[in-house]
């Protein structure tokens, strides 16, 4: 991130702090991957909730993310800058909906989410190209999380994963 852009965001600003994935989005290489990794403590904490609580927390993360990402992008004056990684946090939360957590499931879910987020197969690429603002920033990652969740549940259902 160049110096001019860096002056437009501050980790002291709670909205920026969240949008930048608690600072993980400022890592100079693969910020999306580091933002996805930053989601693990949240997912582990949410795993103690009943399913309805996990779903509610995920909904809050997603809805708040539209505003958080949109506001930060507007203040950065750059749409969907790579350092904005709250959308990865939300996508990871979606990935693990109703998934029994184990080290293997966490690794496979993470890899699936990153694969779909990077490759952006249809319909993810449609969201990425056609919808702007906070909603556009969030939707492609939520779709990647949804696809990752479906594949992860399929792997569990067919006993590939436990």
C-alpha positions as CSV (number, residue, x, y, z in Angstrom):
1,X,0.0,0.0,0.0
2,X,1.5,3.3,-1.0
3,X,2.1,6.1,1.5
4,X,-0.8,8.3,0.3
5,X,-3.3,5.5,0.5
6,X,-1.9,4.4,3.9
7,X,-2.6,7.9,5.2
8,X,-6.3,7.4,4.5
9,X,-6.7,4.5,6.8
10,X,-5.9,4.0,10.5
11,X,-6.0,0.9,12.6
12,X,-7.1,3.3,15.4
13,X,-10.3,3.8,13.5
14,X,-12.5,0.8,14.6
15,X,-14.2,0.6,11.1
16,X,-10.8,0.5,9.4
17,X,-9.5,-2.0,12.0
18,X,-12.3,-4.4,11.1
19,X,-12.1,-3.8,7.4
20,X,-8.4,-4.4,7.4
21,X,-8.9,-7.7,9.2
22,X,-7.4,-6.5,12.5
23,X,-4.4,-5.4,10.5
24,X,-3.9,-8.6,8.5
25,X,-4.9,-6.9,5.3
26,X,-1.8,-4.7,5.6
27,X,0.5,-7.7,5.0
28,X,2.3,-6.8,1.7
29,X,1.8,-10.2,0.1
30,X,-1.4,-12.2,-0.1
31,X,-3.5,-10.0,2.1
32,X,-6.7,-12.0,1.3
33,X,-5.0,-15.2,2.5
34,X,-3.9,-13.5,5.7
35,X,-7.4,-12.0,6.2
36,X,-8.8,-15.5,5.8
37,X,-6.4,-16.7,8.5
38,X,-7.4,-13.9,10.7
39,X,-11.0,-15.3,10.6
40,X,-10.0,-18.5,12.5
41,X,-10.2,-17.1,16.0
42,X,-13.6,-15.8,15.3
43,X,-14.8,-19.0,13.7
44,X,-13.4,-21.0,16.7
45,X,-15.2,-18.7,19.1
46,X,-18.4,-18.9,17.1
47,X,-18.2,-22.8,17.0
48,X,-19.2,-22.8,20.7
49,X,-22.5,-21.3,19.8
50,X,-25.6,-23.3,18.9
51,X,-26.3,-23.4,15.1
52,X,-28.8,-20.5,15.4
53,X,-26.2,-18.4,17.2
54,X,-23.5,-19.2,14.6
55,X,-26.0,-18.3,11.8
56,X,-26.9,-15.0,13.6
57,X,-23.3,-14.1,14.2
58,X,-22.5,-14.8,10.5
59,X,-25.4,-12.7,9.4
60,X,-24.2,-9.8,11.6
61,X,-20.6,-10.2,10.2
62,X,-22.0,-10.1,6.7
63,X,-24.5,-7.3,7.0
64,X,-22.0,-5.2,9.0
65,X,-19.4,-6.0,6.5
66,X,-21.3,-4.3,3.7
67,X,-21.1,-1.0,5.6
68,X,-17.6,-1.6,7.0
69,X,-16.1,-2.5,3.6
70,X,-18.0,0.2,1.7
71,X,-17.1,2.9,4.2
72,X,-13.4,2.0,4.2
73,X,-13.2,1.7,0.4
74,X,-14.9,5.1,0.1
75,X,-12.4,6.7,2.5
76,X,-9.5,4.9,0.8
77,X,-10.9,6.2,-2.6
78,X,-10.3,2.8,-4.1
79,X,-12.9,0.1,-4.7
80,X,-12.1,-3.2,-3.1
81,X,-8.5,-2.5,-2.3
82,X,-6.6,-5.7,-1.5
83,X,-6.1,-4.6,2.1
84,X,-9.8,-4.7,2.8
85,X,-10.3,-8.2,4.0
86,X,-13.4,-8.2,6.2
87,X,-15.1,-9.9,3.2
88,X,-12.7,-12.8,3.6
89,X,-13.6,-13.0,7.3
90,X,-17.3,-13.1,6.3
91,X,-16.6,-15.7,3.6
92,X,-14.8,-17.9,6.0
93,X,-17.7,-17.7,8.5
94,X,-20.0,-18.8,5.7
95,X,-17.6,-21.7,4.7
96,X,-17.9,-23.3,8.2
97,X,-21.7,-23.1,8.7
98,X,-22.8,-26.4,10.3
99,X,-19.4,-27.9,9.8
100,X,-18.0,-30.0,12.6
101,X,-14.6,-28.4,13.3
102,X,-11.5,-30.4,13.2
103,X,-8.0,-29.5,12.1
104,X,-8.6,-31.3,8.8
105,X,-11.9,-29.6,8.2
106,X,-10.5,-26.2,9.0
107,X,-7.6,-26.7,6.5
108,X,-9.8,-28.1,3.7
109,X,-12.4,-25.4,4.3
110,X,-9.7,-22.7,4.2
111,X,-8.2,-24.1,1.0
112,X,-11.6,-24.4,-0.7
113,X,-12.5,-20.9,0.2
114,X,-9.2,-19.5,-1.0
115,X,-9.5,-21.5,-4.2
116,X,-13.0,-20.2,-5.0
117,X,-12.1,-16.7,-3.9
118,X,-9.0,-16.6,-6.2
119,X,-10.4,-18.4,-9.2
120,X,-13.8,-16.8,-9.0
121,X,-15.8,-19.3,-11.0
122,X,-19.4,-18.4,-12.1
123,X,-21.4,-17.0,-10.4
124,X,-18.7,-15.5,-8.2
125,X,-17.1,-13.6,-11.1
126,X,-20.5,-12.1,-12.0
127,X,-20.8,-10.6,-8.5
128,X,-17.2,-9.4,-8.6
129,X,-17.7,-7.6,-12.0
130,X,-21.2,-6.2,-11.8
131,X,-21.9,-5.1,-8.2
132,X,-20.0,-2.3,-6.6
133,X,-19.7,-0.6,-3.2
134,X,-19.8,-2.5,0.0
135,X,-22.3,-5.0,-1.4
136,X,-20.0,-5.8,-4.3
137,X,-17.0,-6.2,-2.1
138,X,-18.8,-8.6,0.1
139,X,-20.9,-10.7,-2.3
140,X,-18.1,-12.4,-4.2
141,X,-16.5,-13.6,-1.0
142,X,-19.9,-14.7,0.4
143,X,-20.5,-16.7,-2.8
144,X,-17.0,-18.2,-2.5
145,X,-17.8,-19.1,1.1
146,X,-21.1,-20.7,0.0
147,X,-19.5,-22.8,-2.7
148,X,-16.7,-23.8,-0.2
149,X,-19.4,-24.7,2.3
150,X,-21.3,-26.9,-0.2
151,X,-18.2,-28.8,-1.2
152,X,-17.1,-29.2,2.4
153,X,-20.5,-30.6,3.4
154,X,-20.3,-32.9,0.4
155,X,-16.9,-34.2,1.4
156,X,-18.2,-34.8,4.9
157,X,-21.5,-36.4,3.7
158,X,-19.5,-38.9,1.5
159,X,-17.1,-39.6,4.4
160,X,-14.1,-38.1,2.6
161,X,-13.8,-35.9,5.7
162,X,-15.0,-36.6,9.2
